Amino acid sequence: MTHAAPTRPRRVSPEEVLARLGQPDAMVKAKVQDRIDDYSRYFIAHSPFLTMATADAAGRADCSPRGDYPGFVKILDEHTVALPDRPGNKIADSFRNLAENDGVGLCFFVPGMREVLRVNGSGYVTDEPDVLVRMRTEAKQPELAIVVEVAEAYFHCGRALIRSRLWDPASQALAEGMPTVGEIAAAQFGADVDTALLEQTLEEGYRKLY
Amino acid sequence: MNQPTHQPTPQPARPPIHQPTPQSARPPVAPPTPQPTHPPMQQTVVERIDQVAEDVVALTLRAAAGGQLGPWDPGAHIDLSLPNWLTRQYSLCGDPADRHAYRIAVRHDPLSRGGSEYVHRFLRPGRALDVSVPRNHFPLLPAPRYLFLAGGIGITPLLPMLRTAAAAQLPAILVYAGPSATSMPFADELRRSYGDQVRIVETKRRGRPDFDALAATLDADTRVYCCGPATMLAAAEAAFPAELLHAERFQPVTRTFGPDTAFEAVCARSGTTVAVPSDESLLDALAHAGHPLPSGCREGVCGSCEVTVLDGAPEHRDDIGAPKDRMYPCVSRALSPQLTLDL
């Protein structure tokens, strides 16, 4: 495409979308659990990474990554999980959103596993000591955690991860095609920024993970 | 759960009660490995998971491919490298004569960070697990008689000690306290094997064991070994003479130290000098400078990151009681502006 389209791409109505995709079959509906069952528990215990979606009162959405050692999300009971607030998590956005709108969507990943676990529910912020103490790493304990009361939990099929070759080690070569983060930041902050210094600062920051 | 680790009380430099194992008695065929030596890892397979009390499972870890595992003496522990990247320390509670399998017991801590929870909820027989060779911060020293004091899961290092003392026909008493018999691993087995030598104290029914009464009738040549929760260790420290008491604790003691200050670590073998900022541990600073060390608890309890100090004054903040010229860089820092390490 050499020119920007003069108009936005055509908008398809929800009715038409449904008509084109068809209704989900009964088995797909049946896989949706209203709680963290044993299999979801296994998945969460082995997951070092997830994405968390929240939205503000107006519905403006945000999605952010969370990662730590496998099982960093604690299962408090079959209806409740808790996520630690680690520094550098851009958590303020999620906190601000949760204050206005408690809807949360989580997508858990296990490296090497093609299926994904999706957990939806409502969230709030806690400083409960018995929750935080379970999240202690390297002798540091988070000050806050997000509690998610689970409404839905289900496994999402592996097609997206198969197609994306996400766990194929060869896929990591894609990063070589990217500009460095220093270049990106320099371009986004303005012309007078020292790229090397930015990269050095970023690497320094990455040394302190907790 | 944290591994029991003995308090930083000076230990008499006497040999453990066991004879040196044939392996350590063999002349070395290779030149001695440079210090610090870190326990190499061994491959095992989870053979059995047995429920041995409420909230306690015993794991039998068999050497992979039918091989032998590193030798150990009573009081030793291993690092267990769990699939969720956590490393946890557990005392060996099986038979040292069995060179093909280790046995450990793990209590499910309701406030688990993921170690004991993983063992209880997600580990399955057949899973491959890497474990360290055993290390011993709590050796059984020779004595004509013993008194063993166990609190709950603190029974684990004392089990092989009692077995060793009994095999040597030395008088030994075990006082084993726990809330109730159902929560106390190996209680039945101990009663069956050792009869009157074992006193089970169910604290919910009978209160805590009376250490003062025990101390009053103690022969002066008895060595007292205590492993249990902090309250029990404190009671033992109050009741028994320090020179007779050997204690191992589960959690690091809360203590206060001077403010963290920056210092330099000179790595003697590589010739590099590493700046350690005030907000970074020596362990992390070394890792970032290209000297990664093994680490486990990262709170001065397990001893995985031990390093040899050639010069300078370390500020020891660990709960192990660093041997002479050694330190644990996960928590310990420096009193002098510079430390020279054997790295």
HADDOCK unambig.tbl for C-alpha pairs under 7 A between the chains (distance, minus, plus):
assign (segid A and resid 42 and name CA) (segid B and resid 122 and name CA) 6.73 0.50 0.50
assign (segid A and resid 46 and name CA) (segid B and resid 84 and name CA) 6.33 0.50 0.50
assign (segid A and resid 69 and name CA) (segid B and resid 84 and name CA) 6.58 0.50 0.50
assign (segid A and resid 69 and name CA) (segid B and resid 85 and name CA) 6.55 0.50 0.50
assign (segid A and resid 70 and name CA) (segid B and resid 84 and name CA) 4.99 0.50 0.50
assign (segid A and resid 71 and name CA) (segid B and resid 84 and name CA) 6.98 0.50 0.50
assign (segid A and resid 71 and name CA) (segid B and resid 114 and name CA) 6.59 0.50 0.50
assign (segid A and resid 130 and name CA) (segid B and resid 111 and name CA) 6.58 0.50 0.50
assign (segid A and resid 133 and name CA) (segid B and resid 111 and name CA) 6.71 0.50 0.50
assign (segid A and resid 134 and name CA) (segid B and resid 111 and name CA) 5.34 0.50 0.50
assign (segid A and resid 134 and name CA) (segid B and resid 112 and name CA) 5.45 0.50 0.50
assign (segid A and resid 134 and name CA) (segid B and resid 113 and name CA) 4.20 0.50 0.50
assign (segid A and resid 135 and name CA) (segid B and resid 113 and name CA) 5.71 0.50 0.50
assign (segid A and resid 136 and name CA) (segid B and resid 113 and name CA) 6.69 0.50 0.50
assign (segid A and resid 138 and name CA) (segid B and resid 298 and name CA) 5.66 0.50 0.50
assign (segid A and resid 139 and name CA) (segid B and resid 298 and name CA) 6.94 0.50 0.50
assign (segid A and resid 139 and name CA) (segid B and resid 299 and name CA) 6.23 0.50 0.50
